[in-house]
Amino acid sequence: MGLFKKKKKVILEFCTNNLNQFYDDDLFDELEELVNEQDYQVKEMDCLSYCDECTCSPYVLVNSTFVEAETPRELIMKLKEKNT
């Protein structure tokens, strides 16, 4: 039935260096809009210890699972798909 089943909160962890490297103002606004729409919990950290990946592509930890993409827009699309 699931009437009282609590939906698990999605936690996104971002490296601020990665955000600064790959996101311009428009993409950051798009990401912020998605976070607000989906009610994601967000943590911004100075470093998430994925330094090799951080310099190469945009990424996020979704409930502690590493998710990367070739472009920020592609990463945003992956986040949208995760919630459907």
C-alpha positions, -999 to +999 in steps of 0.1 A: +000+000+000+027+025+009+006+052+024+031+059+051+062+050+032+087+078+036+105+088+005+143+087+009+159+121+007+184+125-021+217+141-010+239+158-036+275+166-027+293+190-049+330+201-049+330+239-051+362+237-073+344+215-098+313+238-098+336+269-104+355+251-132+325+238-152+294+259-145+287+293-158+259+315-143+232+301-166+241+264-159+244+271-122+209+287-123+196+256-141+212+233-115+198+254-087+163+252-102+165+214-104+176+212-068+147+233-057+121+214-079+132+180-066+138+191-030+173+177-031+195+182+000+228+198-012+262+199+004+290+220-011+324+210+000+358+225-007+371+191-017+355+156-021+389+138-027+381+131-064+408+154-076+418+135-108+381+134-119+375+169-107+399+184-133+384+164-162+346+166-159+317+178-139+306+154-112+284+150-081+280+124-054+244+113-053+238+096-019+276+089-018+276+074-054+299+091-079+281+104-110+300+122-138+292+135-172+310+151-202+292+184-197+274+202-169+241+200-189+245+163-193+251+159-156+219+179-149+200+156-172+213+126-154+201+141-121+167+147-136+166+110-148+175+097-113+144+112-098+120+097-123 
